[in-house]
Amino acid sequence: MKADAKTEAAVKALLTKLTESYKKKDMEALMACFAPDPDVVFYGTGADEKRIGLDGVRMQAQRDWNQTDSISMVFDDVSISAAGSVAWAAIDGAFEIGVGGQVFAMPARVTMVLEKRNGSWLIVQGHFSAPAAGQAEGESIPG
């Protein structure tokens, strides 16, 4: 069910906080976007990027920052739905990555599950993926 305007605005505000803190490499602000649960799940685009709990999320962000000169997430098309104290988002966007004096964009697809606790929305699950390279438009299987 499509989120009401108030929920949509609050979730979008959290997503803005997430992207801004990630770009600024502000770990404290980034961690405040996630529920403080041991079973928070975060999937990145790499084969080994499955993180459980805040320590895992923290480790992944630090690894991203250590391996780049600059990195940011740009969320373009954001769809937010909700039921009660749970919301979910489907997002098209990109990572803008600076490495070795070069800057490039990596398309990204993002899904998130959020829970409202004590009046604030927090991420309980996040999944970042990249469209399959080598898969032609109109084809279901990468070539």
N, C-alpha and C positions, 0 to 999 in steps of 0.2 A: 504494500500500500504506500502510495506516495506520501512523503512526510508533509506535515502542515508547515506553514510559512515560518513559524517560530522555531520548530525543530530544525528545519532546513537551514535557517540562518545560524543557529547555534552550532550545528555540525560543520557548516562551512567555516565558521570562525575558528573551530578547532583545527580544521584542515589547513587554514591559513597559518595558524600558530605552528603547526607541524612543519610546513614548508619553510617558514621564516627561520625557525630555530635550527633546522637542518642546514640551511644555506649559511647561517651565521656560525655554525658549529657550536651552538649553545646547548650543551648536553643537559643541563638542568631543565631548561625550558622544553627540550625535546622529550625527556623522560616524563614530564608532567602531562604529556598528551596521552600517556598509556595508563591503563589500570594497573595498580600495584599488586598484581596477582602472579603467583608462581606459574600459572598455566597460560599467560599471555603468549600468543603465537605470532611470529613474524616470519614471513617468507620473502627472500630477496630474489633477484634474477639469477644468481649463481647457483650451480649445482649443489654447493655446500652451504647455502644460505638459508638454513632452517634454524630459527632462534626461538627458544622457549624461555619465558620469564624476562624481567627487566634487565638482568645481567647480560642475557643474550642479545637483547635489542641494543643495549649500550655498547657491547662488543662490536656488533655489526656497524653501528654508526661510526665508532672510532676507527674501525678498519677502513670504511669508505673514506673518511676524512684523511687518514694517513696515506692513502694511495692516490689522492687527487690534490691538485692545486686549488681547485674550486669545484663545488658540486651543488646543484640545486634541483629541486623537483618543481615542475610546472604542471599544474592541473588545469586542463582545458575544459573538457566536457565532464561535468559532475552530476550524477543522478543519486538522489538520496531518498530512501524509503524508511519507514519506521512502523513499529507496532509497540505501543506501551513504552517501556524503558529500554527498548532495543532499536537501534537504527543500523542500516547498512548502506554503503556507498559503492557505486561502480564509477570508475574514473578513467578517462583517457588523458594521457599527458606525455611527459618526457622528462628524462634526466638531462640536465645541461652540465656537462663534465669538462673540466679543464685539467689537462695532463701534459706536462712537458712543453708548455707554451702553445698547445693546440686546444681548441674548444670544439666539442661535438655534442650533438643531441642524440640520445638513445630513446626511441619511442617506448612508452610504458603503458601497461594496463594495470590498474590497481583496484583491489576490492578491500573493503574494511568492514568490520563489524564493531559497533560501538555500543556502550551501555551507559545509561544515565544514572549517575550516582550522586547523591547529595546535591542535586541541581546542576551537575556538570557532566558533559559527555566525555567519555574516555574510550580509547581504542583498546579492544580486547583481542582483536585479530586483524592482521594486515597481510596482504599478499600482493607483491609487486612482480610482474612478469613482463617479458618483451615478446612482441609478435615473432613467430618462428621465421628465422632467416631462411631463404630458399623456398618458401612456400608461395607459389604464384596466386594471385588474386583469382578467386573462383575455385581453387583447389582446397580440399580438406586435409591433405597429407603433404608434409614438406617433401620436396624433391631432392 
